């Protein structure tokens, strides 16, 4: 059976991703000085304004306003034409500490609320990610690359991508449709913009999957001069599907950025991905989705569910038993196993939390445990 699946991505300059990076920059700054910082930090950006509200309990001494401005500047909002200048914006901070009622249970190493998280992996791409989100992210990253190295100097910060993949009987066949919209300067023609994006962005990323029938929509509305936070309010939490698997698999409804690793909906989502990736990399199945569920005041999962979508070479019961017998999966064990008390989070706040080469939850150091099932 032939079918099509679409995923999208956004650039690191997109207003929602700008907020995620501000929040995770604050988290990293706190963890750099105090690895046991408790951080829940949410951000909003709009016309010439940044509002950051948080519950932070930390021994770190951080100049938050200075850090927020630097983060915005480093991302690329450092000129008037980008419609959001780091030097001119108004920064408003609303600060509180973590509730002692929550802190009491976090200190025990138990789950402080009920949660369920999913992890997913598929062998259809080299990094064991679903193809639509994999290629959408790569296009968005390429947009940033050609802007920062001035290969396409007419590009401005805000941008987004979308990729539709054609499948036949679960086999990736081709790219059916590509959508790219990116903020641009006023001195570029529509023809030149489309030609250069196709040549410098699309072809290097998708050259072996596009064909004569592939449809391209490049800045379909044409004018994209005034955008970013000036016209599009940004918030943390709003790109949760982009941050995970791009409509492959199920989602638990919570975000990553702004939370320290004691917030289990972040750390447990990372360990779920770790398990799913190691399972697929062991060749006992072609794709794998894992659900971990937890109850308040309970340290270990109350249930573990594994779905291999009919591709498993061993029983799912054996896979679940192997997880139970080899992985503790309590909050403190996960934090220690993945070494999560380090300032590693801002880099994950744009493009991808997964299939990175520089994060612990993407390591394949448990493959042999699952391969033994064969």
C-alpha positions as YAML, in Angstrom:
chain: A
units: angstrom
residues:
- id: 1
  name: UNK
  ca: [0.00, 0.00, 0.00]
- id: 2
  name: UNK
  ca: [1.27, 3.47, -0.91]
- id: 3
  name: UNK
  ca: [0.92, 6.30, 1.62]
- id: 4
  name: UNK
  ca: [2.42, 9.71, 2.48]
- id: 5
  name: UNK
  ca: [3.60, 11.18, 5.81]
- id: 6
  name: UNK
  ca: [4.64, 14.79, 6.43]
- id: 7
  name: UNK
  ca: [6.81, 16.37, 9.12]
- id: 8
  name: UNK
  ca: [7.96, 19.93, 9.67]
- id: 9
  name: UNK
  ca: [10.89, 21.69, 11.29]
- id: 10
  name: UNK
  ca: [11.75, 25.28, 12.13]
- id: 11
  name: UNK
  ca: [15.01, 27.20, 12.26]
- id: 12
  name: UNK
  ca: [16.72, 28.10, 15.51]
- id: 13
  name: UNK
  ca: [15.52, 31.67, 14.92]
- id: 14
  name: UNK
  ca: [11.82, 30.77, 14.89]
- id: 15
  name: UNK
  ca: [10.11, 32.64, 17.79]
- id: 16
  name: UNK
  ca: [9.06, 29.44, 19.57]
- id: 17
  name: UNK
  ca: [12.56, 27.97, 19.26]
- id: 18
  name: UNK
  ca: [14.03, 31.29, 20.37]
- id: 19
  name: UNK
  ca: [12.03, 30.85, 23.59]
- id: 20
  name: UNK
  ca: [13.19, 27.26, 24.03]
- id: 21
  name: UNK
  ca: [16.81, 28.36, 23.69]
- id: 22
  name: UNK
  ca: [16.40, 31.22, 26.16]
- id: 23
  name: UNK
  ca: [14.94, 28.83, 28.72]
- id: 24
  name: UNK
  ca: [17.60, 26.17, 28.21]
- id: 25
  name: UNK
  ca: [20.38, 28.79, 28.26]
- id: 26
  name: UNK
  ca: [19.17, 29.76, 31.73]
- id: 27
  name: UNK
  ca: [19.05, 26.09, 32.73]
- id: 28
  name: UNK
  ca: [22.61, 25.52, 31.49]
- id: 29
  name: UNK
  ca: [23.90, 28.60, 33.32]
- id: 30
  name: UNK
  ca: [22.41, 27.33, 36.58]
- id: 31
  name: UNK
  ca: [23.68, 23.76, 36.14]
- id: 32
  name: UNK
  ca: [27.19, 25.02, 35.27]
- id: 33
  name: UNK
  ca: [27.52, 26.43, 38.79]
- id: 34
  name: UNK
  ca: [25.13, 24.18, 40.69]
- id: 35
  name: UNK
  ca: [24.46, 20.72, 39.17]
- id: 36
  name: UNK
  ca: [21.55, 20.22, 41.54]
- id: 37
  name: UNK
  ca: [19.68, 23.33, 40.43]
- id: 38
  name: UNK
  ca: [15.92, 22.99, 40.14]
- id: 39
  name: UNK
  ca: [14.80, 24.94, 37.09]
- id: 40
  name: UNK
  ca: [11.39, 25.36, 35.51]
- id: 41
  name: UNK
  ca: [11.74, 28.32, 33.17]
- id: 42
  name: UNK
  ca: [9.18, 29.43, 30.56]
- id: 43
  name: UNK
  ca: [9.69, 32.21, 28.02]
- id: 44
  name: UNK
  ca: [7.57, 34.41, 25.78]
- id: 45
  name: UNK
  ca: [8.77, 36.75, 23.04]
- id: 46
  name: UNK
  ca: [6.73, 39.31, 21.15]
- id: 47
  name: UNK
  ca: [7.26, 42.74, 19.61]
- id: 48
  name: UNK
  ca: [10.50, 44.05, 21.18]
- id: 49
  name: UNK
  ca: [9.69, 42.19, 24.41]
- id: 50
  name: UNK
  ca: [10.92, 39.11, 26.26]
- id: 51
  name: UNK
  ca: [9.08, 37.81, 29.32]
- id: 52
  name: UNK
  ca: [10.66, 35.00, 31.31]
- id: 53
  name: UNK
  ca: [8.82, 33.40, 34.23]
- id: 54
  name: UNK
  ca: [10.33, 30.63, 36.31]
- id: 55
  name: UNK
  ca: [10.64, 28.64, 39.45]
- id: 56
  name: UNK
  ca: [14.35, 28.37, 40.17]
- id: 57
  name: UNK
  ca: [16.06, 26.98, 43.26]
- id: 58
  name: UNK
  ca: [19.82, 27.27, 42.77]
- id: 59
  name: UNK
  ca: [23.09, 28.34, 44.33]
- id: 60
  name: UNK
  ca: [24.24, 29.73, 40.99]
- id: 61
  name: UNK
  ca: [24.78, 33.45, 40.57]
- id: 62
  name: UNK
  ca: [23.49, 34.30, 37.09]
- id: 63
  name: UNK
  ca: [22.88, 37.67, 35.44]
- id: 64
  name: UNK
  ca: [19.70, 36.55, 33.72]
- id: 65
  name: UNK
  ca: [19.05, 39.71, 31.72]
- id: 66
  name: UNK
  ca: [22.57, 39.73, 30.29]
- id: 67
  name: UNK
  ca: [22.33, 36.02, 29.47]
- id: 68
  name: UNK
  ca: [18.99, 36.45, 27.71]
- id: 69
  name: UNK
  ca: [20.31, 39.29, 25.55]
- id: 70
  name: UNK
  ca: [23.45, 37.33, 24.65]
- id: 71
  name: UNK
  ca: [21.40, 34.28, 23.69]
- id: 72
  name: UNK
  ca: [19.20, 36.34, 21.38]
- id: 73
  name: UNK
  ca: [22.25, 38.02, 19.81]
- id: 74
  name: UNK
  ca: [24.07, 34.72, 19.27]
- id: 75
  name: UNK
  ca: [21.03, 33.21, 17.59]
- id: 76
  name: UNK
  ca: [21.09, 35.98, 14.99]
- id: 77
  name: UNK
  ca: [18.70, 38.71, 16.05]
- id: 78
  name: UNK
  ca: [21.46, 41.30, 16.01]
- id: 79
  name: UNK
  ca: [20.37, 43.79, 13.37]
- id: 80
  name: UNK
  ca: [17.35, 46.03, 12.84]
- id: 81
  name: UNK
  ca: [16.35, 44.34, 9.58]
- id: 82
  name: UNK
  ca: [15.72, 41.11, 11.50]
- id: 83
  name: UNK
  ca: [12.89, 42.99, 13.28]
- id: 84
  name: UNK
  ca: [14.05, 42.01, 16.79]
- id: 85
  name: UNK
  ca: [17.26, 43.54, 18.08]
- id: 86
  name: UNK
  ca: [18.87, 42.10, 21.21]
- id: 87
  name: UNK
  ca: [20.05, 45.54, 22.39]
- id: 88
  name: UNK
  ca: [16.69, 47.26, 22.03]
- id: 89
  name: UNK
  ca: [14.31, 44.69, 23.50]
- id: 90
  name: UNK
  ca: [12.62, 44.99, 26.89]
- id: 91
  name: UNK
  ca: [13.34, 42.06, 29.23]
- id: 92
  name: UNK
  ca: [10.88, 41.36, 32.04]
- id: 93
  name: UNK
  ca: [11.69, 38.69, 34.68]
- id: 94
  name: UNK
  ca: [9.19, 36.96, 36.97]
- id: 95
  name: UNK
  ca: [11.06, 34.76, 39.47]
- id: 96
  name: UNK
  ca: [9.95, 32.28, 42.12]
- id: 97
  name: UNK
  ca: [11.42, 29.17, 43.76]
- id: 98
  name: UNK
  ca: [10.29, 25.56, 43.51]
- id: 99
  name: UNK
  ca: [7.35, 24.61, 45.70]
- id: 100
  name: UNK
  ca: [8.58, 22.87, 48.88]
- id: 101
  name: UNK
  ca: [5.77, 20.34, 48.44]
- id: 102
  name: UNK
  ca: [7.26, 19.28, 45.10]
- id: 103
  name: UNK
  ca: [10.87, 19.57, 46.29]
- id: 104
  name: UNK
  ca: [10.19, 17.17, 49.15]
- id: 105
  name: UNK
  ca: [9.32, 14.34, 46.76]
- id: 106
  name: UNK
  ca: [11.98, 15.13, 44.19]
- id: 107
  name: UNK
  ca: [14.56, 14.87, 46.99]
- id: 108
  name: UNK
  ca: [13.45, 11.30, 47.71]
- id: 109
  name: UNK
  ca: [14.23, 10.20, 44.16]
- id: 110
  name: UNK
  ca: [10.59, 9.26, 43.53]
- id: 111
  name: UNK
  ca: [8.30, 10.56, 40.78]
- id: 112
  name: UNK
  ca: [6.64, 13.74, 42.01]
- id: 113
  name: UNK
  ca: [3.63, 13.35, 39.72]
- id: 114
  name: UNK
  ca: [2.03, 10.81, 37.40]
- id: 115
  name: UNK
  ca: [3.67, 10.69, 33.99]
- id: 116
  name: UNK
  ca: [3.86, 8.65, 30.81]
- id: 117
  name: UNK
  ca: [6.46, 9.08, 28.08]
- id: 118
  name: UNK
  ca: [7.22, 7.54, 24.70]
- id: 119
  name: UNK
  ca: [10.45, 6.72, 22.91]
- id: 120
  name: UNK
  ca: [10.75, 5.79, 19.24]
- id: 121
  name: UNK
  ca: [13.36, 4.55, 16.76]
- id: 122
  name: UNK
  ca: [13.28, 3.34, 13.16]
- id: 123
  name: UNK
  ca: [16.02, 1.95, 10.95]
- id: 124
  name: UNK
  ca: [14.94, 3.89, 7.86]
- id: 125
  name: UNK
  ca: [17.63, 6.57, 8.39]
- id: 126
  name: UNK
  ca: [21.26, 6.31, 9.58]
- id: 127
  name: UNK
  ca: [20.44, 7.92, 12.93]
- id: 128
  name: UNK
  ca: [17.44, 5.65, 13.50]
- id: 129
  name: UNK
  ca: [14.90, 8.45, 13.16]
- id: 130
  name: UNK
  ca: [11.76, 8.57, 10.99]
- id: 131
  name: UNK
  ca: [12.57, 9.96, 7.53]
- id: 132
  name: UNK
  ca: [10.11, 12.90, 7.37]
- id: 133
  name: UNK
  ca: [11.40, 14.64, 10.51]
- id: 134
  name: UNK
  ca: [14.98, 13.61, 9.72]
- id: 135
  name: UNK
  ca: [14.96, 15.40, 6.37]
- id: 136
  name: UNK
  ca: [12.87, 18.36, 7.57]
- id: 137
  name: UNK
  ca: [15.44, 18.98, 10.33]
- id: 138
  name: UNK
  ca: [18.35, 18.65, 7.90]
- id: 139
  name: UNK
  ca: [16.81, 21.24, 5.59]
- id: 140
  name: UNK
  ca: [16.26, 23.65, 8.48]
- id: 141
  name: UNK
  ca: [19.84, 23.15, 9.66]
- id: 142
  name: UNK
  ca: [21.12, 23.74, 6.11]
- id: 143
  name: UNK
  ca: [19.20, 27.03, 5.98]
- id: 144
  name: UNK
  ca: [21.10, 28.18, 9.06]
- id: 145
  name: UNK
  ca: [24.42, 27.02, 7.63]
- id: 146
  name: UNK
  ca: [24.08, 28.94, 4.36]
- id: 147
  name: UNK
  ca: [22.93, 32.03, 6.23]
- id: 148
  name: UNK
  ca: [25.74, 32.02, 8.78]
- id: 149
  name: UNK
  ca: [28.48, 31.38, 6.21]
- id: 150
  name: UNK
  ca: [27.00, 34.09, 3.96]
- id: 151
  name: UNK
  ca: [26.50, 31.72, 1.05]
- id: 152
  name: UNK
  ca: [22.92, 33.03, 0.91]
- id: 153
  name: UNK
  ca: [23.32, 36.51, 2.42]
- id: 154
  name: UNK
  ca: [19.74, 37.50, 1.60]
- id: 155
  name: UNK
  ca: [18.35, 35.16, 4.29]
- id: 156
  name: UNK
  ca: [17.17, 36.54, 7.65]
- id: 157
  name: UNK
  ca: [16.59, 34.56, 10.86]
- id: 158
  name: UNK
  ca: [13.05, 33.16, 10.85]
- id: 159
  name: UNK
  ca: [12.30, 30.08, 8.77]
- id: 160
  name: UNK
  ca: [10.59, 26.71, 8.55]
- id: 161
  name: UNK
  ca: [10.62, 23.55, 6.44]
- id: 162
  name: UNK
  ca: [8.26, 20.70, 5.65]
- id: 163
  name: UNK
  ca: [8.86, 17.35, 3.95]
- id: 164
  name: UNK
  ca: [6.34, 14.82, 2.65]
- id: 165
  name: UNK
  ca: [7.72, 11.31, 2.21]
- id: 166
  name: UNK
  ca: [6.16, 8.64, 0.00]
- id: 167
  name: UNK
  ca: [6.12, 5.10, 1.37]
- id: 168
  name: UNK
  ca: [5.21, 1.82, -0.27]
- id: 169
  name: UNK
  ca: [4.49, -1.05, 2.14]
- id: 170
  name: UNK
  ca: [6.45, 0.77, 4.88]
- id: 171
  name: UNK
  ca: [9.44, 1.24, 2.56]
- id: 172
  name: UNK
  ca: [10.72, 4.79, 1.97]
- id: 173
  name: UNK
  ca: [10.44, 5.45, -1.77]
- id: 174
  name: UNK
  ca: [10.95, 9.16, -2.50]
- id: 175
  name: UNK
  ca: [10.34, 12.73, -1.39]
- id: 176
  name: UNK
  ca: [6.98, 13.87, -2.73]
- id: 177
  name: UNK
  ca: [6.80, 17.50, -1.56]
- id: 178
  name: UNK
  ca: [9.21, 20.04, -0.04]
- id: 179
  name: UNK
  ca: [8.10, 23.31, 1.55]
- id: 180
  name: UNK
  ca: [10.58, 25.99, 2.64]
- id: 181
  name: UNK
  ca: [9.68, 29.46, 3.89]
- id: 182
  name: UNK
  ca: [12.41, 31.77, 5.12]
- id: 183
  name: UNK
  ca: [12.59, 35.41, 6.11]
- id: 184
  name: UNK
  ca: [14.59, 37.46, 3.60]
- id: 185
  name: UNK
  ca: [16.04, 40.88, 2.93]
- id: 186
  name: UNK
  ca: [14.26, 43.37, 0.68]
- id: 187
  name: UNK
  ca: [16.91, 43.41, -2.06]
- id: 188
  name: UNK
  ca: [16.36, 39.86, -3.40]
- id: 189
  name: UNK
  ca: [14.09, 38.82, -6.25]
- id: 190
  name: UNK
  ca: [11.69, 35.92, -5.97]
- id: 191
  name: UNK
  ca: [13.37, 34.05, -8.82]
- id: 192
  name: UNK
  ca: [16.85, 34.37, -7.32]
- id: 193
  name: UNK
  ca: [15.69, 33.31, -3.85]
- id: 194
  name: UNK
  ca: [13.97, 30.18, -5.16]
- id: 195
  name: UNK
  ca: [16.85, 29.22, -7.43]
- id: 196
  name: UNK
  ca: [19.49, 29.60, -4.72]
- id: 197
  name: UNK
  ca: [17.52, 27.78, -2.02]
- id: 198
  name: UNK
  ca: [16.91, 24.90, -4.39]
- id: 199
  name: UNK
  ca: [20.60, 24.74, -5.32]
- id: 200
  name: UNK
  ca: [22.25, 25.39, -1.94]
- id: 201
  name: UNK
  ca: [19.72, 23.89, 0.49]
- id: 202
  name: UNK
  ca: [17.40, 21.33, -1.08]
- id: 203
  name: UNK
  ca: [19.69, 19.50, -3.49]
- id: 204
  name: UNK
  ca: [22.58, 18.91, -1.04]
- id: 205
  name: UNK
  ca: [20.20, 17.41, 1.52]
- id: 206
  name: UNK
  ca: [17.70, 15.51, -0.66]
- id: 207
  name: UNK
  ca: [19.52, 14.93, -3.95]
- id: 208
  name: UNK
  ca: [19.07, 11.13, -3.95]
- id: 209
  name: UNK
  ca: [15.38, 11.19, -2.96]
- id: 210
  name: UNK
  ca: [13.89, 13.90, -5.19]
- id: 211
  name: UNK
  ca: [12.81, 13.27, -8.77]
- id: 212
  name: UNK
  ca: [10.99, 14.93, -11.65]
- id: 213
  name: UNK
  ca: [7.67, 14.58, -9.85]
- id: 214
  name: UNK
  ca: [8.78, 16.15, -6.57]
- id: 215
  name: UNK
  ca: [6.81, 19.31, -5.79]
- id: 216
  name: UNK
  ca: [8.59, 22.37, -4.38]
- id: 217
  name: UNK
  ca: [6.97, 25.28, -2.55]
- id: 218
  name: UNK
  ca: [9.68, 27.86, -1.78]
- id: 219
  name: UNK
  ca: [8.41, 31.00, -0.04]
- id: 220
  name: UNK
  ca: [4.99, 30.39, -1.61]
- id: 221
  name: UNK
  ca: [3.58, 33.67, -0.24]
- id: 222
  name: UNK
  ca: [6.74, 35.40, -1.52]
- id: 223
  name: UNK
  ca: [6.97, 38.37, 0.87]
- id: 224
  name: UNK
  ca: [8.59, 37.23, 4.12]
- id: 225
  name: UNK
  ca: [10.44, 40.40, 5.13]
- id: 226
  name: UNK
  ca: [8.87, 41.26, 8.48]
- id: 227
  name: UNK
  ca: [8.54, 38.25, 10.74]
- id: 228
  name: UNK
  ca: [10.15, 36.78, 13.82]
- id: 229
  name: UNK
  ca: [8.90, 37.96, 17.22]
- id: 230
  name: UNK
  ca: [7.71, 41.26, 15.76]
- id: 231
  name: UNK
  ca: [4.74, 39.55, 14.12]
- id: 232
  name: UNK
  ca: [4.70, 36.06, 15.61]
- id: 233
  name: UNK
  ca: [4.52, 35.63, 19.37]
- id: 234
  name: UNK
  ca: [6.89, 32.89, 20.52]
- id: 235
  name: UNK
  ca: [6.41, 30.53, 23.47]
- id: 236
  name: UNK
  ca: [8.15, 27.60, 25.07]
- id: 237
  name: UNK
  ca: [6.24, 24.28, 24.84]
- id: 238
  name: UNK
  ca: [4.86, 24.88, 21.33]
- id: 239
  name: UNK
  ca: [7.13, 22.70, 19.17]
- id: 240
  name: UNK
  ca: [6.78, 19.39, 20.97]
- id: 241
  name: UNK
  ca: [6.19, 17.29, 17.83]
- id: 242
  name: UNK
  ca: [9.13, 18.91, 16.05]
- id: 243
  name: UNK
  ca: [11.26, 18.19, 19.12]
- id: 244
  name: UNK
  ca: [10.43, 14.47, 19.01]
- id: 245
  name: UNK
  ca: [9.48, 12.23, 16.08]
- id: 246
  name: UNK
  ca: [7.44, 14.42, 13.73]
- id: 247
  name: UNK
  ca: [4.07, 12.62, 13.92]
- id: 248
  name: UNK
  ca: [5.65, 9.17, 13.98]
- id: 249
  name: UNK
  ca: [4.69, 7.38, 17.15]
- id: 250
  name: UNK
  ca: [2.65, 8.82, 19.96]
- id: 251
  name: UNK
  ca: [3.35, 11.84, 22.12]
- id: 252
  name: UNK
  ca: [2.90, 12.36, 25.84]
- id: 253
  name: UNK
  ca: [1.98, 16.04, 25.53]
- id: 254
  name: UNK
  ca: [4.85, 17.62, 27.47]
- id: 255
  name: UNK
  ca: [7.82, 19.69, 26.33]
- id: 256
  name: UNK
  ca: [11.56, 19.34, 26.91]
- id: 257
  name: UNK
  ca: [13.10, 22.81, 27.05]
- id: 258
  name: UNK
  ca: [13.00, 24.78, 30.31]
- id: 259
  name: UNK
  ca: [13.24, 21.75, 32.63]
- id: 260
  name: UNK
  ca: [16.13, 20.41, 34.68]
- id: 261
  name: UNK
  ca: [16.63, 16.61, 34.69]
- id: 262
  name: UNK
  ca: [14.70, 16.10, 37.92]
- id: 263
  name: UNK
  ca: [11.63, 16.94, 35.80]
- id: 264
  name: UNK
  ca: [10.99, 13.37, 34.79]
- id: 265
  name: UNK
  ca: [8.99, 14.14, 31.67]
- id: 266
  name: UNK
  ca: [12.32, 15.26, 30.19]
- id: 267
  name: UNK
  ca: [14.72, 12.68, 31.59]
- id: 268
  name: UNK
  ca: [12.36, 9.73, 31.11]
- id: 269
  name: UNK
  ca: [11.61, 10.75, 27.51]
- id: 270
  name: UNK
  ca: [15.36, 10.67, 26.91]
- id: 271
  name: UNK
  ca: [15.73, 7.20, 28.45]
- id: 272
  name: UNK
  ca: [12.76, 5.94, 26.42]
- id: 273
  name: UNK
  ca: [14.49, 7.09, 23.24]
- id: 274
  name: UNK
  ca: [17.73, 5.49, 24.45]
- id: 275
  name: UNK
  ca: [16.02, 2.15, 24.94]
- id: 276
  name: UNK
  ca: [14.15, 2.26, 21.64]
- id: 277
  name: UNK
  ca: [17.31, 3.19, 19.73]
- id: 278
  name: UNK
  ca: [19.41, 0.43, 21.29]
- id: 279
  name: UNK
  ca: [16.67, -2.11, 20.59]
- id: 280
  name: UNK
  ca: [16.46, -1.17, 16.90]
- id: 281
  name: UNK
  ca: [20.26, -0.98, 16.57]
- id: 282
  name: UNK
  ca: [20.46, -4.57, 17.85]
- id: 283
  name: UNK
  ca: [18.51, -5.71, 14.75]
- id: 284
  name: UNK
  ca: [15.83, -7.48, 16.74]
- id: 285
  name: UNK
  ca: [13.25, -5.23, 15.04]
- id: 286
  name: UNK
  ca: [13.00, -2.53, 12.35]
- id: 287
  name: UNK
  ca: [11.13, 0.01, 14.45]
- id: 288
  name: UNK
  ca: [10.25, 0.30, 18.09]
- id: 289
  name: UNK
  ca: [8.04, 2.44, 20.28]
- id: 290
  name: UNK
  ca: [8.28, 2.31, 24.07]
- id: 291
  name: UNK
  ca: [5.91, 3.72, 26.67]
- id: 292
  name: UNK
  ca: [7.08, 4.24, 30.25]
- id: 293
  name: UNK
  ca: [4.45, 5.19, 32.83]
- id: 294
  name: UNK
  ca: [4.99, 6.34, 36.40]
- id: 295
  name: UNK
  ca: [2.87, 7.09, 39.45]
- id: 296
  name: UNK
  ca: [3.30, 9.82, 42.01]
- id: 297
  name: UNK
  ca: [5.60, 8.86, 44.93]
- id: 298
  name: UNK
  ca: [6.74, 5.69, 43.13]
- id: 299
  name: UNK
  ca: [10.35, 5.36, 41.97]
- id: 300
  name: UNK
  ca: [10.13, 2.80, 39.16]
- id: 301
  name: UNK
  ca: [7.76, 2.50, 36.20]
- id: 302
  name: UNK
  ca: [4.36, 1.01, 36.91]
- id: 303
  name: UNK
  ca: [4.26, -0.26, 33.33]
- id: 304
  name: UNK
  ca: [6.51, -0.70, 30.30]
- id: 305
  name: UNK
  ca: [4.93, -1.18, 26.87]
- id: 306
  name: UNK
  ca: [6.83, -2.08, 23.69]
- id: 307
  name: UNK
  ca: [5.42, -2.05, 20.14]
- id: 308
  name: UNK
  ca: [7.61, -3.18, 17.23]
- id: 309
  name: UNK
  ca: [4.80, -2.86, 14.65]
- id: 310
  name: UNK
  ca: [5.10, -6.49, 13.60]
- id: 311
  name: UNK
  ca: [8.82, -6.22, 12.74]
- id: 312
  name: UNK
  ca: [10.15, -8.01, 15.84]
- id: 313
  name: UNK
  ca: [12.34, -11.13, 15.49]
- id: 314
  name: UNK
  ca: [11.84, -12.06, 19.15]
- id: 315
  name: UNK
  ca: [8.76, -11.76, 21.32]
- id: 316
  name: UNK
  ca: [7.86, -8.42, 22.83]
- id: 317
  name: UNK
  ca: [7.57, -10.15, 26.21]
- id: 318
  name: UNK
  ca: [11.27, -11.04, 26.03]
- id: 319
  name: UNK
  ca: [12.16, -7.43, 25.15]
- id: 320
  name: UNK
  ca: [10.17, -6.11, 28.10]
- id: 321
  name: UNK
  ca: [11.69, -8.68, 30.46]
- id: 322
  name: UNK
  ca: [15.16, -7.65, 29.27]
- id: 323
  name: UNK
  ca: [14.39, -4.00, 30.07]
- id: 324
  name: UNK
  ca: [13.11, -4.93, 33.54]
- id: 325
  name: UNK
  ca: [16.15, -7.09, 34.27]
- id: 326
  name: UNK
  ca: [18.86, -4.70, 33.05]
- id: 327
  name: UNK
  ca: [17.65, -1.13, 33.57]
- id: 328
  name: UNK
  ca: [16.62, 0.37, 36.91]
- id: 329
  name: UNK
  ca: [14.63, 3.27, 35.35]
- id: 330
  name: UNK
  ca: [14.15, 5.17, 38.62]
- id: 331
  name: UNK
  ca: [14.64, 8.97, 38.42]
- id: 332
  name: UNK
  ca: [18.04, 9.00, 40.14]
- id: 333
  name: UNK
  ca: [19.29, 6.01, 38.11]
- id: 334
  name: UNK
  ca: [18.30, 7.70, 34.82]
- id: 335
  name: UNK
  ca: [20.01, 10.97, 35.78]
- id: 336
  name: UNK
  ca: [23.19, 9.09, 36.69]
- id: 337
  name: UNK
  ca: [23.10, 6.73, 33.71]
- id: 338
  name: UNK
  ca: [22.68, 9.58, 31.20]
- id: 339
  name: UNK
  ca: [24.84, 12.06, 33.17]
- id: 340
  name: UNK
  ca: [22.11, 14.70, 32.98]
- id: 341
  name: UNK
  ca: [23.32, 17.22, 35.59]
- id: 342
  name: UNK
  ca: [25.60, 18.98, 33.10]
- id: 343
  name: UNK
  ca: [24.96, 22.17, 31.08]
- id: 344
  name: UNK
  ca: [24.10, 20.31, 27.87]
- id: 345
  name: UNK
  ca: [20.61, 21.50, 27.06]
- id: 346
  name: UNK
  ca: [20.69, 24.72, 25.04]
- id: 347
  name: UNK
  ca: [22.24, 22.90, 22.07]
- id: 348
  name: UNK
  ca: [19.26, 20.52, 22.05]
- id: 349
  name: UNK
  ca: [16.70, 23.35, 21.99]
- id: 350
  name: UNK
  ca: [16.79, 23.78, 18.21]
- id: 351
  name: UNK
  ca: [16.63, 21.22, 15.40]
- id: 352
  name: UNK
  ca: [16.84, 18.03, 17.41]
- id: 353
  name: UNK
  ca: [16.96, 16.52, 20.84]
- id: 354
  name: UNK
  ca: [17.62, 13.13, 19.27]
- id: 355
  name: UNK
  ca: [20.14, 11.65, 16.80]
- id: 356
  name: UNK
  ca: [22.82, 14.01, 18.03]
- id: 357
  name: UNK
  ca: [26.39, 12.76, 18.41]
- id: 358
  name: UNK
  ca: [27.01, 14.71, 21.61]
- id: 359
  name: UNK
  ca: [24.31, 13.54, 24.03]
- id: 360
  name: UNK
  ca: [24.28, 10.43, 26.21]
- id: 361
  name: UNK
  ca: [20.77, 9.22, 25.37]
- id: 362
  name: UNK
  ca: [21.86, 8.61, 21.75]
- id: 363
  name: UNK
  ca: [24.70, 6.26, 22.72]
- id: 364
  name: UNK
  ca: [24.52, 2.62, 21.62]
- id: 365
  name: UNK
  ca: [26.19, 1.04, 24.62]
- id: 366
  name: UNK
  ca: [23.37, -1.42, 25.39]
- id: 367
  name: UNK
  ca: [23.02, -2.99, 21.95]
- id: 368
  name: UNK
  ca: [24.64, -6.26, 23.03]
- id: 369
  name: UNK
  ca: [22.10, -6.69, 25.85]
- id: 370
  name: UNK
  ca: [19.26, -6.83, 23.33]
- id: 371
  name: UNK
  ca: [21.22, -8.59, 20.59]
- id: 372
  name: UNK
  ca: [21.64, -11.52, 22.98]
- id: 373
  name: UNK
  ca: [17.92, -12.18, 22.55]
- id: 374
  name: UNK
  ca: [18.61, -13.41, 19.03]
...
